[in-house]
Amino acid sequence: MSQHFPPELLYADSHEYVRSNADGTVTVGISAFAVEELGDIVFVELPEEGAQLEQGSSFGTVESVKAVEELVAPMPGTVLRRNEAVLASPEDLQNDPYGDGWLLQLQPAPDAGTDGLRSAADYAARVRQA
């Protein structure tokens, strides 16, 4: 997988991304870099719809044959939807992290901002140094 970071997304240092949707919600997933580092993904755990997420807190896990990594909320909000397809077929996350492999749709908290999130260029520079 090539390390491509769509420029319209914002990225957390913990490797989650945020996509702003036209209806004011956001879609959260993990970057292609994180997917590549994990290797073969075998299990994904996500919160139930209605769960309240706090920025910087754990909201689930991604388990691969190499490791179990915590997912960290890139912004505060309420879970509107979780990607049931990824829960049933974790390889969707591996095959298409920016498309079919999204994890959650959130209604951001009223005071949610993008502080602490990086542009695609900044994130790419960070992970290439790692």
N, CA, C and O atoms as a GROMACS GRO file, in nm:
protein
  520
    1MET      N    1   0.085  -0.118   0.000
    1MET     CA    2   0.000   0.000   0.000
    1MET      C    3   0.089   0.124   0.000
    1MET      O    4   0.184   0.134   0.078
    2SER      N    5   0.058   0.217  -0.087
    2SER     CA    6   0.137   0.339  -0.088
    2SER      C    7   0.088   0.429   0.025
    2SER      O    8  -0.027   0.422   0.066
    3GLN      N    9   0.176   0.512   0.073
    3GLN     CA   10   0.139   0.600   0.183
    3GLN      C   11   0.081   0.729   0.126
    3GLN      O   12   0.151   0.828   0.105
    4HIS      N   13  -0.047   0.724   0.101
    4HIS     CA   14  -0.120   0.836   0.045
    4HIS      C   15  -0.208   0.894   0.156
    4HIS      O   16  -0.277   0.820   0.226
    5PHE      N   17  -0.206   1.024   0.171
    5PHE     CA   18  -0.285   1.090   0.275
    5PHE      C   19  -0.375   1.194   0.207
    5PHE      O   20  -0.328   1.302   0.171
    6PRO      N   21  -0.503   1.163   0.190
    6PRO     CA   22  -0.592   1.257   0.122
    6PRO      C   23  -0.586   1.396   0.185
    6PRO      O   24  -0.598   1.410   0.306
    7PRO      N   25  -0.566   1.500   0.103
    7PRO     CA   26  -0.545   1.635   0.154
    7PRO      C   27  -0.668   1.696   0.222
    7PRO      O   28  -0.654   1.791   0.299
    8GLU      N   29  -0.788   1.645   0.194
    8GLU     CA   30  -0.908   1.703   0.255
    8GLU      C   31  -0.932   1.655   0.398
    8GLU      O   32  -1.023   1.703   0.466
    9LEU      N   33  -0.850   1.561   0.445
    9LEU     CA   34  -0.864   1.507   0.579
    9LEU      C   35  -0.770   1.577   0.677
    9LEU      O   36  -0.670   1.636   0.637
   10LEU      N   37  -0.805   1.568   0.806
   10LEU     CA   38  -0.716   1.611   0.913
   10LEU      C   39  -0.673   1.486   0.989
   10LEU      O   40  -0.748   1.388   0.997
   11TYR      N   41  -0.551   1.488   1.045
   11TYR     CA   42  -0.492   1.369   1.104
   11TYR      C   43  -0.445   1.396   1.247
   11TYR      O   44  -0.390   1.501   1.278
   12ALA      N   45  -0.469   1.297   1.334
   12ALA     CA   46  -0.420   1.304   1.472
   12ALA      C   47  -0.284   1.235   1.479
   12ALA      O   48  -0.254   1.148   1.398
   13ASP      N   49  -0.202   1.276   1.576
   13ASP     CA   50  -0.072   1.211   1.594
   13ASP      C   51  -0.088   1.062   1.625
   13ASP      O   52   0.005   0.984   1.603
   14SER      N   53  -0.204   1.023   1.677
   14SER     CA   54  -0.230   0.882   1.709
   14SER      C   55  -0.280   0.805   1.586
   14SER      O   56  -0.318   0.689   1.598
   15HIS      N   57  -0.280   0.869   1.468
   15HIS     CA   58  -0.304   0.810   1.337
   15HIS      C   59  -0.451   0.798   1.296
   15HIS      O   60  -0.482   0.734   1.195
   16GLU      N   61  -0.542   0.857   1.373
   16GLU     CA   62  -0.680   0.864   1.328
   16GLU      C   63  -0.695   0.983   1.232
   16GLU      O   64  -0.618   1.079   1.239
   17TYR      N   65  -0.793   0.974   1.144
   17TYR     CA   66  -0.822   1.087   1.056
   17TYR      C   67  -0.965   1.133   1.079
   17TYR      O   68  -1.048   1.060   1.132
   18VAL      N   69  -0.992   1.257   1.038
   18VAL     CA   70  -1.124   1.318   1.048
   18VAL      C   71  -1.160   1.373   0.911
   18VAL      O   72  -1.083   1.448   0.850
   19ARG      N   73  -1.278   1.334   0.862
   19ARG     CA   74  -1.331   1.388   0.736
   19ARG      C   75  -1.458   1.466   0.771
   19ARG      O   76  -1.549   1.411   0.831
   20SER      N   77  -1.464   1.592   0.734
   20SER     CA   78  -1.584   1.673   0.755
   20SER      C   79  -1.687   1.638   0.649
   20SER      O   80  -1.655   1.632   0.530
   21ASN      N   81  -1.811   1.616   0.692
   21ASN     CA   82  -1.920   1.584   0.601
   21ASN      C   83  -2.009   1.706   0.582
   21ASN      O   84  -2.012   1.795   0.667
   22ALA      N   85  -2.081   1.711   0.471
   22ALA     CA   86  -2.163   1.827   0.437
   22ALA      C   87  -2.271   1.854   0.541
   22ALA      O   88  -2.315   1.968   0.556
   23ASP      N   89  -2.316   1.752   0.614
   23ASP     CA   90  -2.424   1.768   0.712
   23ASP      C   91  -2.375   1.810   0.851
   23ASP      O   92  -2.454   1.813   0.946
   24GLY      N   93  -2.247   1.842   0.863
   24GLY     CA   94  -2.194   1.887   0.991
   24GLY      C   95  -2.138   1.775   1.077
   24GLY      O   96  -2.079   1.800   1.182
   25THR      N   97  -2.156   1.650   1.033
   25THR     CA   98  -2.098   1.537   1.105
   25THR      C   99  -1.955   1.516   1.056
   25THR      O  100  -1.911   1.580   0.960
   26VAL      N  101  -1.882   1.426   1.122
   26VAL     CA  102  -1.749   1.389   1.076
   26VAL      C  103  -1.738   1.238   1.070
   26VAL      O  104  -1.804   1.165   1.145
   27THR      N  105  -1.653   1.192   0.981
   27THR     CA  106  -1.620   1.050   0.970
   27THR      C  107  -1.480   1.032   1.026
   27THR      O  108  -1.389   1.108   0.994
   28VAL      N  109  -1.463   0.929   1.108
   28VAL     CA  110  -1.334   0.899   1.171
   28VAL      C  111  -1.286   0.763   1.122
   28VAL      O  112  -1.365   0.669   1.111
   29GLY      N  113  -1.158   0.754   1.094
   29GLY     CA  114  -1.096   0.628   1.055
   29GLY      C  115  -0.950   0.630   1.098
   29GLY      O  116  -0.908   0.717   1.174
   30ILE      N  117  -0.873   0.533   1.049
   30ILE     CA  118  -0.729   0.536   1.075
   30ILE      C  119  -0.655   0.542   0.943
   30ILE      O  120  -0.702   0.494   0.840
   31SER      N  121  -0.539   0.604   0.948
   31SER     CA  122  -0.463   0.632   0.826
   31SER      C  123  -0.404   0.506   0.763
   31SER      O  124  -0.390   0.402   0.827
   32ALA      N  125  -0.371   0.519   0.636
   32ALA     CA  126  -0.305   0.410   0.564
   32ALA      C  127  -0.172   0.374   0.630
   32ALA      O  128  -0.132   0.258   0.630
   33PHE      N  129  -0.105   0.474   0.686
   33PHE     CA  130   0.021   0.447   0.757
   33PHE      C  131  -0.004   0.353   0.874
   33PHE      O  132   0.069   0.255   0.892
   34ALA      N  133  -0.106   0.381   0.955
   34ALA     CA  134  -0.138   0.297   1.071
   34ALA      C  135  -0.176   0.156   1.026
   34ALA      O  136  -0.133   0.058   1.086
   35VAL      N  137  -0.255   0.146   0.921
   35VAL     CA  138  -0.297   0.016   0.869
   35VAL      C  139  -0.175  -0.064   0.824
   35VAL      O  140  -0.163  -0.184   0.853
   36GLU      N  141  -0.084   0.003   0.754
   36GLU     CA  142   0.037  -0.065   0.706
   36GLU      C  143   0.124  -0.112   0.822
   36GLU      O  144   0.180  -0.221   0.818
   37GLU      N  145   0.137  -0.028   0.924
   37GLU     CA  146   0.217  -0.064   1.041
   37GLU      C  147   0.158  -0.183   1.116
   37GLU      O  148   0.232  -0.267   1.168
   38LEU      N  149   0.025  -0.192   1.121
   38LEU     CA  150  -0.040  -0.300   1.193
   38LEU      C  151  -0.025  -0.435   1.123
   38LEU      O  152  -0.011  -0.538   1.189
   39GLY      N  153  -0.027  -0.435   0.992
   39GLY     CA  154  -0.022  -0.562   0.919
   39GLY      C  155  -0.162  -0.620   0.906
   39GLY      O  156  -0.259  -0.545   0.895
   40ASP      N  157  -0.174  -0.752   0.908
   40ASP     CA  158  -0.303  -0.818   0.886
   40ASP      C  159  -0.397  -0.793   1.004
   40ASP      O  160  -0.372  -0.840   1.115
   41ILE      N  161  -0.504  -0.719   0.978
   41ILE     CA  162  -0.601  -0.685   1.082
   41ILE      C  163  -0.701  -0.798   1.096
   41ILE      O  164  -0.759  -0.844   0.998
   42VAL      N  165  -0.721  -0.844   1.221
   42VAL     CA  166  -0.808  -0.959   1.244
   42VAL      C  167  -0.932  -0.926   1.327
   42VAL      O  168  -1.027  -1.004   1.329
   43PHE      N  169  -0.932  -0.811   1.396
   43PHE     CA  170  -1.045  -0.778   1.483
   43PHE      C  171  -1.050  -0.628   1.506
   43PHE      O  172  -0.947  -0.563   1.522
   44VAL      N  173  -1.172  -0.573   1.507
   44VAL     CA  174  -1.194  -0.432   1.536
   44VAL      C  175  -1.303  -0.422   1.642
   44VAL      O  176  -1.407  -0.487   1.632
   45GLU      N  177  -1.278  -0.340   1.743
   45GLU     CA  178  -1.377  -0.314   1.847
   45GLU      C  179  -1.411  -0.165   1.844
   45GLU      O  180  -1.322  -0.080   1.849
   46LEU      N  181  -1.541  -0.134   1.836
   46LEU     CA  182  -1.587   0.005   1.829
   46LEU      C  183  -1.698   0.028   1.931
   46LEU      O  184  -1.766  -0.066   1.971
   47PRO      N  185  -1.717   0.154   1.972
   47PRO     CA  186  -1.823   0.184   2.068
   47PRO      C  187  -1.962   0.174   2.005
   47PRO      O  188  -1.977   0.178   1.883
   48GLU      N  189  -2.062   0.162   2.091
   48GLU     CA  190  -2.201   0.158   2.046
   48GLU      C  191  -2.245   0.296   1.999
   48GLU      O  192  -2.188   0.397   2.039
   49GLU      N  193  -2.348   0.299   1.914
   49GLU     CA  194  -2.408   0.425   1.875
   49GLU      C  195  -2.461   0.495   2.000
   49GLU      O  196  -2.515   0.430   2.089
   50GLY      N  197  -2.444   0.625   2.005
   50GLY     CA  198  -2.488   0.702   2.120
   50GLY      C  199  -2.378   0.726   2.223
   50GLY      O  200  -2.394   0.809   2.312
   51ALA      N  201  -2.267   0.653   2.210
   51ALA     CA  202  -2.156   0.671   2.304
   51ALA      C  203  -2.100   0.812   2.291
   51ALA      O  204  -2.094   0.868   2.182
   52GLN      N  205  -2.058   0.869   2.404
   52GLN     CA  206  -1.996   1.001   2.408
   52GLN      C  207  -1.845   0.982   2.409
   52GLN      O  208  -1.792   0.911   2.494
   53LEU      N  209  -1.776   1.045   2.316
   53LEU     CA  210  -1.630   1.036   2.310
   53LEU      C  211  -1.568   1.166   2.358
   53LEU      O  212  -1.617   1.275   2.327
   54GLU      N  213  -1.462   1.154   2.434
   54GLU     CA  214  -1.384   1.269   2.476
   54GLU      C  215  -1.255   1.270   2.395
   54GLU      O  216  -1.193   1.166   2.375
   55GLN      N  217  -1.216   1.387   2.349
   55GLN     CA  218  -1.093   1.398   2.271
   55GLN      C  219  -0.976   1.343   2.352
   55GLN      O  220  -0.957   1.377   2.468
   56GLY      N  221  -0.898   1.256   2.288
   56GLY     CA  222  -0.781   1.198   2.351
   56GLY      C  223  -0.809   1.070   2.428
   56GLY      O  224  -0.715   1.006   2.476
   57SER      N  225  -0.936   1.031   2.440
   57SER     CA  226  -0.967   0.908   2.514
   57SER      C  227  -0.980   0.790   2.417
   57SER      O  228  -1.008   0.808   2.299
   58SER      N  229  -0.959   0.672   2.470
   58SER     CA  230  -0.970   0.550   2.389
   58SER      C  231  -1.116   0.523   2.355
   58SER      O  232  -1.204   0.537   2.440
   59PHE      N  233  -1.142   0.484   2.230
   59PHE     CA  234  -1.279   0.450   2.193
   59PHE      C  235  -1.292   0.310   2.132
   59PHE      O  236  -1.400   0.272   2.087
   60GLY      N  237  -1.184   0.234   2.130
   60GLY     CA  238  -1.190   0.099   2.076
   60GLY      C  239  -1.050   0.049   2.047
   60GLY      O  240  -0.951   0.110   2.086
   61THR      N  241  -1.045  -0.065   1.980
   61THR     CA  242  -0.916  -0.124   1.946
   61THR      C  243  -0.918  -0.181   1.805
   61THR      O  244  -1.022  -0.214   1.748
   62VAL      N  245  -0.797  -0.191   1.750
   62VAL     CA  246  -0.773  -0.263   1.625
   62VAL      C  247  -0.669  -0.368   1.658
   62VAL      O  248  -0.561  -0.337   1.708
   63GLU      N  249  -0.702  -0.493   1.629
   63GLU     CA  250  -0.610  -0.603   1.659
   63GLU      C  251  -0.559  -0.662   1.528
   63GLU      O  252  -0.635  -0.693   1.437
   64SER      N  253  -0.427  -0.678   1.523
   64SER     CA  254  -0.365  -0.742   1.408
   64SER      C  255  -0.291  -0.865   1.456
   64SER      O  256  -0.289  -0.896   1.575
   65VAL      N  257  -0.230  -0.936   1.363
   65VAL     CA  258  -0.151  -1.052   1.402
   65VAL      C  259  -0.026  -1.009   1.479
   65VAL      O  260   0.037  -1.090   1.546
   66LYS      N  261   0.010  -0.878   1.470
   66LYS     CA  262   0.130  -0.827   1.537
   66LYS      C  263   0.102  -0.758   1.669
   66LYS      O  264   0.184  -0.766   1.761
   67ALA      N  265  -0.013  -0.691   1.682
   67ALA     CA  266  -0.035  -0.606   1.799
   67ALA      C  267  -0.182  -0.571   1.815
   67ALA      O  268  -0.262  -0.592   1.725
   68VAL      N  269  -0.215  -0.519   1.932
   68VAL     CA  270  -0.346  -0.459   1.958
   68VAL      C  271  -0.320  -0.311   1.984
   68VAL      O  272  -0.244  -0.275   2.074
   69GLU      N  273  -0.384  -0.225   1.906
   69GLU     CA  274  -0.365  -0.081   1.920
   69GLU      C  275  -0.496  -0.015   1.961
   69GLU      O  276  -0.602  -0.046   1.908
   70GLU      N  277  -0.486   0.076   2.057
   70GLU     CA  278  -0.603   0.153   2.098
   70GLU      C  279  -0.634   0.260   1.993
   70GLU      O  280  -0.544   0.319   1.933
   71LEU      N  281  -0.762   0.283   1.975
   71LEU     CA  282  -0.808   0.393   1.892
   71LEU      C  283  -0.833   0.512   1.984
   71LEU      O  284  -0.890   0.496   2.092
   72VAL      N  285  -0.790   0.630   1.943
   72VAL     CA  286  -0.798   0.749   2.026
   72VAL      C  287  -0.887   0.852   1.956
   72VAL      O  288  -0.866   0.883   1.838
   73ALA      N  289  -0.985   0.904   2.028
   73ALA     CA  290  -1.079   1.001   1.971
   73ALA      C  291  -1.007   1.129   1.931
   73ALA      O  292  -0.946   1.194   2.016
   74PRO      N  293  -1.013   1.167   1.802
   74PRO     CA  294  -0.945   1.288   1.757
   74PRO      C  295  -1.020   1.416   1.794
   74PRO      O  296  -0.965   1.526   1.786
   75MET      N  297  -1.148   1.401   1.834
   75MET     CA  298  -1.229   1.515   1.879
   75MET      C  299  -1.345   1.462   1.962
   75MET      O  300  -1.382   1.346   1.950
   76PRO      N  301  -1.404   1.549   2.046
   76PRO     CA  302  -1.517   1.504   2.125
   76PRO      C  303  -1.644   1.499   2.042
   76PRO      O  304  -1.662   1.577   1.949
   77GLY      N  305  -1.733   1.405   2.076
   77GLY     CA  306  -1.859   1.398   2.004
   77GLY      C  307  -1.939   1.275   2.041
   77GLY      O  308  -1.898   1.195   2.126
   78THR      N  309  -2.053   1.260   1.976
   78THR     CA  310  -2.144   1.149   1.997
   78THR      C  311  -2.139   1.057   1.876
   78THR      O  312  -2.145   1.103   1.762
   79VAL      N  313  -2.128   0.926   1.900
   79VAL     CA  314  -2.125   0.828   1.792
   79VAL      C  315  -2.264   0.818   1.730
   79VAL      O  316  -2.360   0.779   1.798
   80LEU      N  317  -2.275   0.852   1.603
   80LEU     CA  318  -2.400   0.839   1.530
   80LEU      C  319  -2.412   0.704   1.462
   80LEU      O  320  -2.518   0.642   1.461
   81ARG      N  321  -2.300   0.658   1.407
   81ARG     CA  322  -2.296   0.529   1.338
   81ARG      C  323  -2.159   0.468   1.357
   81ARG      O  324  -2.059   0.539   1.368
   82ARG      N  325  -2.155   0.337   1.360
   82ARG     CA  326  -2.027   0.268   1.353
   82ARG      C  327  -2.033   0.180   1.230
   82ARG      O  328  -2.141   0.138   1.188
   83ASN      N  329  -1.919   0.152   1.174
   83ASN     CA  330  -1.913   0.076   1.049
   83ASN      C  331  -1.924  -0.074   1.080
   83ASN      O  332  -1.824  -0.140   1.109
   84GLU      N  333  -2.046  -0.124   1.073
   84GLU     CA  334  -2.072  -0.265   1.103
   84GLU      C  335  -1.999  -0.357   1.005
   84GLU      O  336  -1.961  -0.469   1.041
   85ALA      N  337  -1.979  -0.310   0.881
   85ALA     CA  338  -1.908  -0.392   0.781
   85ALA      C  339  -1.764  -0.418   0.823
   85ALA      O  340  -1.713  -0.528   0.804
   86VAL      N  341  -1.698  -0.318   0.882
   86VAL     CA  342  -1.560  -0.335   0.929
   86VAL      C  343  -1.556  -0.431   1.049
   86VAL      O  344  -1.462  -0.509   1.064
   87LEU      N  345  -1.658  -0.423   1.134
   87LEU     CA  346  -1.663  -0.515   1.248
   87LEU      C  347  -1.676  -0.660   1.199
   87LEU      O  348  -1.615  -0.751   1.255
   88ALA      N  349  -1.755  -0.680   1.094
   88ALA     CA  350  -1.776  -0.814   1.040
   88ALA      C  351  -1.658  -0.860   0.953
   88ALA      O  352  -1.624  -0.978   0.951
   89SER      N  353  -1.597  -0.766   0.882
   89SER     CA  354  -1.487  -0.797   0.789
   89SER      C  355  -1.374  -0.696   0.808
   89SER      O  356  -1.364  -0.599   0.733
   90PRO      N  357  -1.287  -0.718   0.909
   90PRO     CA  358  -1.179  -0.622   0.936
   90PRO      C  359  -1.089  -0.594   0.816
   90PRO      O  360  -1.022  -0.491   0.812
   91GLU      N  361  -1.087  -0.685   0.720
   91GLU     CA  362  -1.003  -0.662   0.602
   91GLU      C  363  -1.050  -0.541   0.522
   91GLU      O  364  -0.972  -0.485   0.445
   92ASP      N  365  -1.177  -0.499   0.537
   92ASP     CA  366  -1.224  -0.377   0.470
   92ASP      C  367  -1.142  -0.256   0.516
   92ASP      O  368  -1.110  -0.168   0.436
   93LEU      N  369  -1.109  -0.254   0.643
   93LEU     CA  370  -1.026  -0.146   0.698
   93LEU      C  371  -0.888  -0.149   0.634
   93LEU      O  372  -0.832  -0.046   0.597
   94GLN      N  373  -0.835  -0.267   0.620
   94GLN     CA  374  -0.702  -0.284   0.562
   94GLN      C  375  -0.699  -0.249   0.414
   94GLN      O  376  -0.604  -0.188   0.366
   95ASN      N  377  -0.804  -0.287   0.342
   95ASN     CA  378  -0.807  -0.270   0.197
   95ASN      C  379  -0.841  -0.128   0.154
   95ASN      O  380  -0.797  -0.084   0.047
   96ASP      N  381  -0.919  -0.054   0.235
   96ASP     CA  382  -0.967   0.077   0.192
   96ASP      C  383  -0.988   0.168   0.314
   96ASP      O  384  -1.102   0.202   0.345
   97PRO      N  385  -0.879   0.208   0.384
   97PRO     CA  386  -0.896   0.283   0.508
   97PRO      C  387  -0.967   0.418   0.492
   97PRO      O  388  -1.029   0.466   0.587
   98TYR      N  389  -0.960   0.479   0.374
   98TYR     CA  390  -1.022   0.610   0.353
   98TYR      C  391  -1.160   0.600   0.288
   98TYR      O  392  -1.229   0.701   0.274
   99GLY      N  393  -1.200   0.480   0.249
   99GLY     CA  394  -1.330   0.461   0.186
   99GLY      C  395  -1.417   0.369   0.271
   99GLY      O  396  -1.470   0.410   0.374
  100ASP      N  397  -1.431   0.244   0.226
  100ASP     CA  398  -1.516   0.148   0.296
  100ASP      C  399  -1.466   0.114   0.436
  100ASP      O  400  -1.540   0.057   0.516
  101GLY      N  401  -1.341   0.147   0.466
  101GLY     CA  402  -1.283   0.112   0.595
  101GLY      C  403  -1.296   0.218   0.703
  101GLY      O  404  -1.226   0.212   0.804
  102TRP      N  405  -1.386   0.315   0.685
  102TRP     CA  406  -1.408   0.415   0.791
  102TRP      C  407  -1.456   0.343   0.916
  102TRP      O  408  -1.503   0.229   0.910
  103LEU      N  409  -1.442   0.409   1.032
  103LEU     CA  410  -1.479   0.346   1.159
  103LEU      C  411  -1.607   0.402   1.219
  103LEU      O  412  -1.700   0.327   1.249
  104LEU      N  413  -1.614   0.535   1.236
  104LEU     CA  414  -1.728   0.597   1.304
  104LEU      C  415  -1.774   0.721   1.230
  104LEU      O  416  -1.698   0.787   1.160
  105GLN      N  417  -1.903   0.752   1.249
  105GLN     CA  418  -1.953   0.884   1.214
  105GLN      C  419  -1.993   0.950   1.345
  105GLN      O  420  -2.066   0.892   1.425
  106LEU      N  421  -1.944   1.072   1.366
  106LEU     CA  422  -1.967   1.146   1.490
  106LEU      C  423  -2.043   1.274   1.464
  106LEU      O  424  -2.031   1.338   1.360
  107GLN      N  425  -2.124   1.310   1.567
  107GLN     CA  426  -2.175   1.447   1.576
  107GLN      C  427  -2.078   1.517   1.669
  107GLN      O  428  -2.080   1.491   1.789
  108PRO      N  429  -1.994   1.607   1.617
  108PRO     CA  430  -1.897   1.673   1.704
  108PRO      C  431  -1.966   1.748   1.817
  108PRO      O  432  -2.075   1.802   1.798
  109ALA      N  433  -1.902   1.753   1.933
  109ALA     CA  434  -1.951   1.833   2.044
  109ALA      C  435  -1.954   1.980   2.000
  109ALA      O  436  -1.874   2.019   1.914
  110PRO      N  437  -2.045   2.061   2.058
  110PRO     CA  438  -2.055   2.201   2.015
  110PRO      C  439  -1.923   2.278   2.022
  110PRO      O  440  -1.898   2.367   1.940
  111ASP      N  441  -1.838   2.245   2.118
  111ASP     CA  442  -1.711   2.316   2.132
  111ASP      C  443  -1.595   2.244   2.066
  111ASP      O  444  -1.479   2.281   2.085
  112ALA      N  445  -1.626   2.140   1.987
  112ALA     CA  446  -1.519   2.063   1.922
  112ALA      C  447  -1.449   2.148   1.818
  112ALA      O  448  -1.512   2.214   1.736
  113GLY      N  449  -1.320   2.145   1.824
  113GLY     CA  450  -1.240   2.216   1.724
  113GLY      C  451  -1.142   2.119   1.662
  113GLY      O  452  -1.148   1.998   1.686
  114THR      N  453  -1.055   2.171   1.583
  114THR     CA  454  -0.956   2.086   1.517
  114THR      C  455  -0.817   2.105   1.577
  114THR      O  456  -0.717   2.068   1.516
  115ASP      N  457  -0.812   2.165   1.697
  115ASP     CA  458  -0.683   2.181   1.764
  115ASP      C  459  -0.616   2.045   1.780
  115ASP      O  460  -0.680   1.948   1.819
  116GLY      N  461  -0.489   2.041   1.751
  116GLY     CA  462  -0.416   1.916   1.767
  116GLY      C  463  -0.420   1.825   1.646
  116GLY      O  464  -0.351   1.723   1.642
  117LEU      N  465  -0.500   1.860   1.546
  117LEU     CA  466  -0.503   1.779   1.424
  117LEU      C  467  -0.411   1.842   1.320
  117LEU      O  468  -0.393   1.964   1.316
  118ARG      N  469  -0.354   1.758   1.237
  118ARG     CA  470  -0.256   1.802   1.137
  118ARG      C  471  -0.314   1.797   0.996
  118ARG      O  472  -0.404   1.718   0.967
  119SER      N  473  -0.261   1.882   0.911
  119SER     CA  474  -0.292   1.874   0.768
  119SER      C  475  -0.226   1.747   0.712
  119SER      O  476  -0.139   1.687   0.776
  120ALA      N  477  -0.268   1.709   0.593
  120ALA     CA  478  -0.209   1.590   0.530
  120ALA      C  479  -0.057   1.607   0.513
  120ALA      O  480   0.018   1.513   0.536
  121ALA      N  481  -0.013   1.725   0.474
  121ALA     CA  482   0.131   1.748   0.452
  121ALA      C  483   0.207   1.736   0.584
  121ALA      O  484   0.314   1.675   0.589
  122ASP      N  485   0.153   1.795   0.691
  122ASP     CA  486   0.219   1.787   0.822
  122ASP      C  487   0.223   1.643   0.872
  122ASP      O  488   0.324   1.597   0.925
  123TYR      N  489   0.112   1.572   0.855
  123TYR     CA  490   0.106   1.433   0.900
  123TYR      C  491   0.204   1.346   0.821
  123TYR      O  492   0.275   1.264   0.878
  124ALA      N  493   0.208   1.365   0.690
  124ALA     CA  494   0.300   1.289   0.605
  124ALA      C  495   0.444   1.311   0.648
  124ALA      O  496   0.523   1.217   0.656
  125ALA      N  497   0.479   1.437   0.677
  125ALA     CA  498   0.615   1.468   0.722
  125ALA      C  499   0.643   1.400   0.855
  125ALA      O  500   0.754   1.349   0.876
  126ARG      N  501   0.546   1.397   0.944
  126ARG     CA  502   0.565   1.334   1.076
  126ARG      C  503   0.590   1.184   1.063
  126ARG      O  504   0.683   1.130   1.124
  127VAL      N  505   0.506   1.116   0.985
  127VAL     CA  506   0.520   0.970   0.976
  127VAL      C  507   0.642   0.928   0.896
  127VAL      O  508   0.695   0.819   0.917
  128ARG      N  509   0.687   1.012   0.806
  128ARG     CA  510   0.808   0.978   0.730
  128ARG      C  511   0.932   0.990   0.816
  128ARG      O  512   1.034   0.929   0.786
  129GLN      N  513   0.923   1.069   0.924
  129GLN     CA  514   1.035   1.081   1.018
  129GLN      C  515   1.039   0.964   1.115
  129GLN      O  516   1.144   0.932   1.172
  130ALA      N  517   0.924   0.899   1.134
  130ALA     CA  518   0.914   0.792   1.234
  130ALA      C  519   0.995   0.670   1.195
  130ALA      O  520   0.997   0.571   1.268
   0.00000   0.00000   0.00000
